[in-house]
């Protein structure tokens, strides 16, 4: 047992929980709930410290496990375990371009896991798809054009790695309604087009050409 004064392990010792969950409260919080006449009792303090330490160890283990398997913090095998929960395999089912390995690195795999989780919950609406995209690629933009023929044009702007582009084109990232074909355009907006002059499409001298990836 540590010789450290348990009352020095403050945290929340005023009796207020504050904004922290119970499992984050350390021994000092509970020791400070003792009334003044018992705070000088070494046997009681030793007994309570021994008793609480077991629960504190369990709580700290729970907190550590939660952190280790959080998608933003997990690495390696922990990230593989998170991916298995949402049905995202680290090894993709295609050969990426440029000789890149089909086994995703942690940073890219993390994006895929989040995308897969979002796909599992998507309500099929464009507005919510926009929100999903902003979570995955906050510094890059997406514009969606419904072609009214069971196809949609997806305009993407910003800088993407080759594996990110491959994941997008192969349907690993953007949620897609069943039976709808997506045509992807990686370009700098506005894209070239007629009869429109806005953020997404403009005519000569403004709009930019880009190739479609089916």
C-alpha positions in Angstrom: 0.0 0.0 0.0 1.3 3.4 -0.9 2.5 5.7 2.0 1.1 8.7 0.2 -1.5 10.6 2.1 -4.9 9.5 0.6 -6.3 12.9 1.3 -3.8 14.4 -1.0 -5.3 12.5 -3.9 -7.8 15.2 -4.4 -9.5 15.5 -7.7 -13.0 16.0 -6.4 -12.7 15.8 -2.6 -15.3 18.5 -1.9 -18.1 15.9 -2.3 -19.1 17.2 -5.7 -18.9 14.8 -8.7 -18.2 17.7 -11.1 -18.3 16.7 -14.7 -16.4 13.5 -14.4 -17.9 10.0 -14.6 -17.7 7.9 -11.4 -15.0 5.6 -12.7 -12.6 8.6 -13.1 -12.8 9.6 -9.4 -9.7 8.6 -7.5 -9.4 7.3 -3.9 -8.9 10.8 -2.6 -12.4 11.8 -3.6 -14.0 9.1 -1.4 -11.6 9.6 1.5 -12.5 13.2 1.6 -16.1 12.2 2.2 -15.1 11.1 5.7 -16.4 13.4 8.5 -13.7 15.3 10.4 -13.7 13.0 13.5 -12.6 10.0 11.5 -9.9 11.7 9.4 -7.3 11.1 12.0 -8.0 7.4 12.4 -5.0 5.6 10.9 -6.6 2.2 11.1 -9.8 3.3 9.4 -7.9 5.2 6.7 -5.6 2.1 6.1 -8.7 -0.1 5.9 -10.6 2.1 3.5 -7.5 2.7 1.3 -6.9 -1.0 1.0 -10.6 -1.6 0.2 -10.9 1.2 -2.3 -7.6 0.5 -4.0 -9.1 -2.7 -5.5 -12.0 -0.9 -7.0 -9.7 2.0 -8.1 -7.5 -0.5 -10.0 -10.5 -2.0 -11.7 -11.8 1.4 -12.7 -8.5 2.6 -14.0 -8.2 -0.6 -16.1 -11.7 0.1 -17.5 -10.6 3.6 -18.4 -7.4 2.4 -20.0 -9.3 -0.2 -22.1 -11.8 2.4 -23.2 -8.9 4.6 -24.4 -7.0 1.7 -26.0 -10.0 0.7 -28.1 -11.2 4.2 -29.0 -11.0 4.5 -32.7 -9.1 7.8 -32.5 -6.5 6.3 -30.1 -6.3 2.6 -31.0 -3.3 1.3 -32.9 -2.3 -2.0 -34.4 -4.2 -5.0 -33.0 -6.6 -2.8 -31.0 -7.6 -1.0 -34.2 -8.1 -4.4 -35.9 -10.5 -5.3 -33.1 -12.5 -2.1 -33.6 -12.6 -2.7 -37.3 -13.9 -6.2 -36.8 -16.9 -4.8 -34.8 -18.1 -2.6 -37.7 -17.1 -5.1 -40.5 -14.0 -3.2 -41.8 -11.1 -5.4 -42.7 -7.6 -3.8 -42.7 -6.8 -5.7 -45.9 -8.9 -4.3 -48.8 -10.3 -6.5 -51.5 -8.5 -4.8 -54.4 -5.0 -4.0 -55.4 -4.4 -0.3 -54.8 -2.8 1.8 -57.5 0.9 2.7 -57.5 2.0 -0.5 -55.9 0.6 0.6 -52.5 -0.1 -2.3 -50.1 -3.7 -3.5 -49.8 -3.0 -3.7 -46.0 -4.0 -0.3 -44.7 -1.8 1.7 -42.4 -3.4 2.8 -39.1 -4.2 6.4 -40.2 -6.0 5.2 -43.4 -7.6 2.3 -41.7 -9.0 4.6 -39.1 -10.8 6.6 -41.8 -12.2 3.4 -43.3 -13.5 2.2 -39.9 -15.3 5.5 -39.3 -16.7 5.4 -42.8 -17.9 1.9 -42.4 -19.6 2.7 -39.1 -21.3 5.7 -40.7 -22.5 3.6 -43.6 -24.1 1.1 -41.2 -26.1 4.0 -39.7 -26.7 6.2 -42.8 -30.3 7.3 -43.4 -29.9 7.7 -47.1 -30.2 11.5 -47.2 -27.7 13.8 -48.9 -27.6 16.2 -45.9 -26.4 13.4 -43.6 -23.9 12.2 -46.2 -22.4 15.6 -46.2 -22.1 15.5 -42.4 -20.4 12.1 -42.6 -17.9 13.4 -45.2 -17.1 16.4 -43.0 -16.2 14.0 -40.2 -14.0 11.9 -42.3 -12.3 14.7 -44.4 -12.9 18.1 -42.7 -10.5 19.9 -44.9 -11.9 18.6 -48.2 -15.2 19.1 -49.8 -17.9 17.0 -51.5 -20.7 18.0 -53.8 -23.4 15.6 -54.9 -25.4 15.8 -58.1 -28.4 13.6 -58.5 -28.6 12.8 -62.2 -32.2 11.5 -61.8 -31.3 8.3 -63.7 -30.1 6.1 -60.8 -26.6 7.7 -61.0 -25.0 10.5 -59.1 -22.0 12.6 -59.7 -19.7 13.1 -56.7 -17.4 16.1 -57.0 -14.5 15.9 -54.5 -12.0 18.7 -54.0 -8.8 18.8 -51.9 -5.7 16.7 -51.7 -6.0 13.0 -51.3 -3.5 10.3 -51.1 -3.6 7.6 -53.8 -4.9 5.0 -51.3 -7.7 7.4 -50.1 -8.7 7.9 -53.8 -8.7 4.2 -54.4 -10.9 3.6 -51.3 -13.3 6.2 -52.4 -13.6 5.0 -56.0 -14.0 1.4 -54.9 -16.9 2.2 -52.6 -15.2 2.0 -49.2 -15.9 5.5 -48.0 -19.0 7.3 -49.4 -22.4 5.7 -48.4 -24.3 4.7 -51.5 -28.0 3.7 -51.9 -28.5 0.2 -53.3 -28.7 0.3 -57.2 -27.3 3.8 -57.5 -24.0 4.3 -59.5 -21.6 6.9 -58.3 -19.3 8.7 -60.8 -16.4 10.4 -58.9 -14.7 13.6 -60.0 -11.5 14.6 -58.2 -10.9 18.2 -59.1 -10.7 21.8 -58.0 -14.1 23.5 -58.0 -15.8 24.9 -59.8 -16.0 22.1 -62.4 -16.6 23.0 -66.0 -20.2 23.0 -67.2 -22.8 24.9 -69.0 -26.0 26.7 -67.8 -24.7 27.1 -64.3 -22.4 29.6 -62.6 -22.0 28.8 -58.9 -19.5 27.3 -56.4 -19.7 23.9 -58.0 -20.1 24.5 -61.8 -19.0 27.3 -64.0 -18.3 27.9 -67.7 -15.3 28.9 -69.7 -12.3 30.6 -68.0 -13.6 29.6 -64.6 -14.7 26.0 -64.6 -12.0 23.3 -64.5 -12.0 20.0 -66.4 -11.6 16.7 -64.6 -11.9 13.1 -65.6 -14.7 10.9 -64.2 -14.0 7.6 -62.4 -16.9 5.2 -62.6 
